[in-house]
Amino acid sequence: MRAGASTAEIDRLVQELQSWGLSPEKIVGSHKVVLGLVGETAALDMTRLEKLSSEIEQVLRVERPFKRASREYRHGQPSAIRVATPNGTVSFGQDLPLVVIAGPCSVESEAMIVETAARVKASGAQFLRGGAYKPRTSPYSFQGHGESALALLAAARQASGLGIITEVMDTPDIEKVAEVADILQVGARNMQNFSLLKQIGKQPKPVLLKRGMAATIDDWLMAAEYILAAGNPNVILCERGIRTFDREYTRNTLDLSAIPVLKKLTHLPVVVDPSHGTGWSEYVPAMALAAIAAGVDGLMIEVHPNPQKALSDGPQSLTPEQFTDLMGEIRSLALHRGR
């Protein structure tokens, strides 16, 4: 719509388009309102649409298979995902302050998770990560403490004031995870669990969607589309490394080129997980800083008070002291980048 288009005319257009069997979604920007038309639009005459109102500035067809996730859908405007935490609202998005998520792979005990929360908060993190339910390649590996770990995350949230992010593995767990978590995570192994994506899209809390280990960018954005199509617009993408042929030196190959590609293709915020992306703590600082240089909106970094004794992913976890040192470098680079 043209800048300054009246609310009455926008509402009239919405009603008219609904009578055509379409679902207009109103996207309110700082200067303009965009109407995204969802439904059987392939045969729509764009000239006919343009003539519906003198207050229509332009009609564009979204050519991407991922409609709602496409940057075209918002006429090039990036999304800002606002997350309510005990310490106030934190926003993920382009040109906004960099968001840092930190914590252990798994919740092991109350003392451990509360200590970690206090220490990462002191270093500047805004969110605590920690797995209650852990998908593992081997059925004999530690799978997480499950529902009891959610209570430990709640205790850490209350003690620290940090927002909580933790993974949902199965549809029946969505509601109980959402009672504790401020952001629900869909892990790499569940990126194309379409039943889970549909159901998690029906609840309102933000969702962090990790890239699958062998997923293309189109696969990833189409997975996000499932969540968006179910009604939840608050999706954050997380690059966590993809599996390639070199397994000797790094656990995965962190695809930093995905950051500028995603900035071109989608309006959704992008986070990078350099811990899973490399698999070794010594490489995490370099990749975290490289991600900031590439334009990322947030970082997810594994931190454990004693990585040698971690029940999962110890080799890729930083100590709290190492995390504090890294946060100093992150602040300097983020300041230089205006983030």
C-alpha positions in Angstrom: 0.0 0.0 0.0 1.1 3.6 -0.5 2.6 5.4 2.6 -0.3 6.9 4.5 -3.0 4.5 3.1 -6.1 4.8 5.3 -7.0 2.0 7.7 -10.6 2.0 6.4 -9.3 1.4 2.8 -7.0 -1.3 3.9 -9.8 -3.0 5.8 -12.1 -2.7 2.8 -9.4 -4.3 0.6 -9.0 -7.2 3.1 -12.7 -7.9 3.0 -12.8 -7.8 -0.8 -9.8 -10.2 -1.1 -11.3 -12.5 1.4 -14.4 -12.7 -0.8 -12.1 -14.0 -3.5 -11.2 -17.0 -1.3 -7.8 -15.5 -0.3 -6.3 -15.0 3.1 -4.7 -11.5 3.2 -2.1 -11.2 5.9 -1.4 -7.6 7.1 2.3 -6.8 7.6 2.7 -3.4 9.3 6.0 -1.7 8.7 7.4 1.5 10.0 6.2 3.4 6.9 3.9 1.2 5.0 1.4 -1.7 5.2 1.9 -4.8 3.0 -0.9 -7.3 2.3 0.4 -10.8 1.7 -2.1 -12.8 -0.2 -2.1 -16.5 0.6 -4.2 -19.1 -1.3 -4.7 -20.0 -4.9 -2.9 -17.1 -6.4 -1.2 -18.6 -9.5 -4.0 -17.5 -11.9 -4.6 -14.1 -10.3 -4.4 -11.1 -12.8 -2.0 -8.6 -11.2 -3.5 -5.8 -13.3 -6.9 -6.6 -11.8 -5.4 -6.4 -8.3 -3.7 -3.0 -9.1 -7.1 -1.5 -10.0 -8.8 -2.5 -6.8 -7.7 0.7 -5.1 -5.9 4.0 -5.8 -4.0 3.4 -2.5 -2.2 0.3 -3.9 1.3 1.3 -4.7 2.6 -2.0 -6.2 1.7 -5.6 -6.7 4.5 -8.2 -6.7 4.3 -11.9 -7.2 6.4 -14.0 -4.8 8.3 -16.4 -7.0 10.0 -18.4 -4.2 8.5 -21.7 -3.1 8.8 -20.4 0.5 6.2 -17.7 0.4 5.9 -16.3 4.0 9.6 -16.8 4.6 10.6 -14.9 1.5 12.0 -11.4 1.8 9.7 -10.5 -1.1 6.7 -11.3 1.1 7.6 -8.3 3.3 8.8 -6.1 0.4 12.4 -6.4 1.5 11.7 -5.5 5.2 13.5 -7.7 7.8 11.6 -9.2 10.7 12.3 -8.3 14.3 11.5 -11.3 16.6 10.8 -9.9 20.1 11.2 -12.3 23.0 9.9 -11.6 26.5 12.4 -12.7 29.2 12.5 -12.0 33.0 15.0 -9.2 32.3 12.8 -7.6 29.6 12.3 -7.9 25.9 15.2 -9.1 23.7 14.9 -8.6 19.9 16.5 -10.7 17.1 16.9 -9.0 13.8 18.9 -7.3 11.1 20.7 -4.1 12.4 19.6 -4.8 16.0 22.1 -5.5 18.8 23.7 -9.0 18.6 22.0 -11.6 20.8 24.1 -14.2 22.6 22.8 -17.6 23.8 25.0 -19.7 26.0 24.9 -22.8 28.1 25.6 -26.5 28.2 24.5 -29.1 25.7 22.5 -30.9 28.4 21.0 -30.0 31.8 22.8 -32.3 34.2 21.9 -31.1 37.7 20.4 -28.0 39.4 23.7 -26.8 40.8 25.4 -27.1 37.4 22.7 -25.3 35.4 22.2 -22.5 37.9 25.9 -21.9 38.2 26.3 -21.9 34.4 23.4 -19.4 34.1 24.9 -17.0 36.6 28.3 -17.1 34.9 27.1 -16.7 31.3 24.8 -13.9 32.4 27.7 -12.1 34.2 29.7 -12.3 30.9 26.8 -10.8 28.9 24.6 -13.6 27.5 20.9 -12.9 27.3 19.7 -16.5 27.0 20.5 -19.8 28.6 20.5 -22.9 26.4 20.3 -26.4 27.9 18.8 -29.6 26.6 16.2 -31.4 28.7 15.4 -33.8 25.8 18.5 -34.7 23.7 18.3 -36.5 20.3 21.5 -38.5 20.0 23.0 -40.6 17.2 23.5 -43.6 19.5 20.7 -45.0 21.6 23.3 -45.6 24.3 24.3 -42.0 24.7 22.9 -39.7 27.3 19.4 -38.7 26.2 18.8 -35.9 28.7 16.8 -36.0 32.0 13.6 -35.2 30.2 10.7 -33.5 32.0 12.6 -33.3 35.3 15.2 -31.1 33.6 12.6 -28.6 32.6 12.1 -27.8 36.3 15.9 -27.3 36.6 15.8 -24.8 33.7 12.9 -23.0 35.4 15.0 -22.7 38.6 17.9 -21.3 36.5 15.6 -18.8 34.8 14.3 -17.6 38.2 17.8 -17.4 39.7 19.4 -15.6 36.7 16.7 -13.7 34.9 17.9 -15.1 31.6 15.6 -16.2 28.9 15.5 -20.0 28.3 15.9 -21.9 25.0 15.5 -25.7 24.9 14.7 -28.3 22.4 11.3 -29.9 21.6 11.7 -33.5 20.3 8.1 -34.7 20.1 4.7 -33.2 19.6 3.3 -34.2 23.0 6.1 -32.3 24.7 5.4 -28.9 23.1 3.0 -27.6 25.8 5.2 -28.5 28.8 8.4 -27.2 27.2 6.5 -24.0 26.3 5.7 -23.5 30.0 9.4 -23.1 30.8 11.1 -22.0 27.6 11.0 -18.5 26.1 12.2 -19.9 22.7 11.4 -23.4 21.6 14.2 -25.1 19.6 13.7 -27.5 16.7 16.9 -29.4 16.4 18.8 -30.4 13.2 17.5 -34.0 13.3 13.9 -32.8 13.5 14.1 -30.0 10.9 11.9 -32.0 8.5 9.7 -33.6 11.1 6.7 -32.0 9.5 4.1 -33.1 12.1 6.2 -31.4 14.8 6.7 -28.2 12.7 2.9 -27.9 12.1 2.1 -28.3 15.8 4.9 -26.0 17.0 3.6 -23.4 14.6 0.3 -23.4 16.3 1.7 -22.1 19.6 2.8 -18.4 19.9 6.3 -18.6 21.4 9.3 -18.0 19.1 10.9 -21.0 17.5 14.6 -21.4 16.7 14.9 -23.7 13.7 18.2 -25.4 13.3 19.4 -26.4 9.8 19.4 -30.2 9.2 22.8 -31.9 8.8 22.3 -32.4 5.1 19.7 -29.8 4.3 19.9 -27.3 1.4 19.0 -23.7 2.1 15.7 -24.3 0.2 15.0 -27.4 2.4 15.6 -25.3 5.5 13.4 -22.3 4.4 10.6 -24.7 3.4 10.8 -26.2 6.9 10.4 -22.6 8.3 7.5 -22.2 6.0 5.6 -25.0 7.7 5.9 -23.1 11.0 4.9 -19.8 9.5 2.0 -21.4 7.6 0.6 -22.8 10.8 0.3 -19.3 12.2 3.5 -18.6 14.1 5.5 -15.7 12.5 8.3 -15.8 15.1 10.9 -18.0 13.5 14.7 -17.7 14.0 17.0 -19.6 11.7 20.1 -21.3 13.2 23.1 -22.4 11.0 24.9 -25.2 13.0 27.1 -26.8 10.4 26.4 -29.3 7.7 27.9 -32.7 7.2 30.6 -32.9 4.4 33.3 -35.4 3.5 36.0 -34.0 6.0 35.3 -35.6 9.4 38.9 -35.8 10.7 39.4 -32.2 11.8 35.9 -30.8 12.4 32.6 -32.4 13.4 30.7 -30.5 10.8 31.4 -27.8 8.2 30.1 -24.4 9.4 28.4 -22.8 6.4 29.1 -19.1 7.0 28.2 -18.3 3.4 24.6 -19.2 4.3 24.4 -15.9 6.3 24.6 -13.4 3.4 22.5 -15.8 1.2 19.8 -15.9 3.8 19.9 -12.1 4.2 19.1 -12.0 0.5 16.4 -14.6 0.5 14.5 -14.2 3.8 13.3 -11.6 6.3 13.9 -14.0 9.2 16.7 -13.5 11.7 19.8 -15.7 11.5 21.8 -17.2 14.4 25.0 -19.2 14.1 26.0 -22.1 16.4 29.8 -22.4 16.1 30.0 -25.1 18.7 28.2 -27.7 16.7 29.5 -26.2 13.6 33.1 -27.1 14.4 32.9 -29.7 17.2 36.0 -28.4 18.9 36.2 -25.6 21.5 39.5 -24.2 20.1 37.8 -23.3 16.8 34.6 -21.7 18.4 36.0 -18.2 19.0 37.3 -17.8 15.4 34.0 -19.0 13.9 31.9 -16.8 16.3 33.8 -13.7 15.2 33.6 -14.7 11.5 29.9 -15.1 11.8 29.6 -11.5 13.2 31.7 -10.2 10.3 29.3 -12.0 7.9 26.3 -10.3 9.4 24.7 -12.8 11.8 22.0 -11.6 14.2 22.9 -13.9 17.1 25.3 -16.6 18.4 24.6 -19.8 20.3 27.7 -21.0 22.2 28.1 -24.1 24.4 29.5 -23.3 27.8 30.0 -25.9 30.6 31.7 -25.3 34.0 33.7 -28.5 33.6 33.8 -29.6 29.9 35.9 -32.7 30.7 33.0 -34.1 32.8 30.2 -33.1 30.5 27.6 -35.8 29.8 27.4 -34.6 26.2 29.4 -32.5 23.8 32.2 -31.7 26.2 34.9 -31.3 23.5 33.1 -28.4 21.9 32.2 -26.5 25.1 34.0 -23.5 26.4 34.7 -23.0 30.0 33.1 -20.0 31.7 36.5 -18.3 31.7 37.0 -18.9 28.0 33.5 -17.6 27.3 34.2 -14.4 29.2 37.3 -13.8 27.1 35.3 -14.5 23.9 32.6 -12.1 25.0 35.2 -9.3 25.2 36.1 -9.9 21.6 32.5 -10.2 20.5 31.7 -6.8 22.1 34.6 -5.2 20.2 33.6 -6.6 16.9 29.9 -6.0 17.4 30.5 -2.4 18.3 32.6 -2.0 15.1 29.8 -3.5 13.1 27.2 -1.3 14.7 25.6 -4.2 16.5 
